[in-house]
Amino acid sequence: SQQDPLNPIQDQDFIGQLASLQTLEAVSALTDGIKEMQKSQQIGAASALIGKTIRGTSDSKLPIQGVVSQVTISGSDVRLVVGGETVSLNNVTEIAPTVAGR
């Protein structure tokens, strides 16, 4: 809304609007912090799977099973690499220790 120059905003209204803006900024900062914490947790979970055998669905929508060789991070995406294919953590359906000789 536009302010009428002949009827300036009241102090109470201004303070209320300022408080709302500060609350919005605080919520936005909190949301950003939560997203960063989630990403850190995903990186930790994914890196713990290096050397483990997983089963799931690859990013190309094919069933996949194999040993996790590395983790890739691009922006907010954390992916496992299995046999040259990438797998989202959300698409892992089974995790098992890798048995030597398999």
C-alpha positions in Angstrom: 0.0 0.0 0.0 1.1 3.6 -0.6 1.5 6.0 2.2 -0.6 9.2 2.1 1.9 12.2 2.6 -0.9 14.1 4.3 -1.5 11.3 6.7 1.9 9.9 7.7 2.2 6.4 9.2 1.6 6.2 12.9 4.6 5.3 15.2 2.7 2.2 16.4 2.1 1.0 12.8 5.7 1.7 11.8 7.0 -0.3 14.8 4.6 -3.1 14.0 5.8 -3.3 10.4 9.4 -3.1 11.5 8.9 -6.0 13.9 7.2 -8.0 11.2 10.1 -7.4 8.9 12.6 -8.4 11.5 10.6 -11.6 12.2 10.5 -12.5 8.6 14.3 -12.0 8.3 14.9 -14.1 11.4 12.7 -16.9 10.0 14.5 -16.8 6.7 17.9 -17.0 8.4 16.7 -19.9 10.5 15.4 -21.7 7.4 18.8 -21.3 5.7 20.6 -22.6 8.8 18.3 -25.7 9.0 19.0 -26.4 5.3 22.8 -26.2 5.9 22.5 -28.5 8.9 20.4 -31.0 6.8 23.1 -30.9 4.1 25.8 -31.6 6.6 23.9 -34.6 8.0 23.4 -35.9 4.5 27.1 -35.6 3.7 27.9 -37.4 7.0 25.4 -40.2 6.3 26.6 -40.6 2.7 30.3 -40.6 3.6 29.6 -43.4 6.1 28.4 -45.5 3.2 31.7 -45.4 1.3 32.9 -49.0 1.0 29.4 -50.4 1.9 27.2 -52.4 -0.4 23.9 -50.7 -1.2 20.8 -51.5 -3.2 18.4 -49.0 -4.6 17.5 -47.1 -7.7 20.0 -45.1 -9.7 19.4 -41.5 -10.9 18.7 -43.1 -14.3 15.8 -44.9 -12.6 17.4 -48.4 -12.9 17.8 -50.9 -10.1 21.3 -50.8 -8.8 23.4 -52.8 -6.3 27.1 -52.4 -5.5 29.8 -50.8 -3.4 29.7 -47.1 -2.8 33.0 -45.7 -4.1 32.6 -42.0 -3.5 30.1 -39.2 -2.6 29.5 -36.3 -4.9 28.1 -32.9 -3.7 26.7 -30.4 -6.1 24.8 -27.5 -4.5 22.4 -29.0 -2.1 22.5 -32.5 -3.8 24.4 -35.3 -2.1 24.8 -38.4 -4.2 26.5 -41.8 -3.9 28.6 -43.2 -6.7 28.1 -47.0 -7.3 29.8 -48.5 -10.4 29.9 -45.2 -12.2 26.2 -44.5 -11.6 24.9 -41.9 -9.1 22.3 -42.7 -6.5 20.3 -40.3 -4.3 20.3 -41.1 -0.6 16.5 -41.1 -0.8 16.7 -44.0 -3.3 18.7 -46.4 -1.2 16.6 -49.3 -0.1 19.2 -51.6 1.5 22.6 -51.2 3.1 25.0 -54.1 3.9 28.6 -54.5 4.9 30.8 -55.3 1.9 32.1 -58.9 2.1 35.7 -59.4 0.8 35.9 -61.3 -2.5 32.4 -60.3 -3.7 
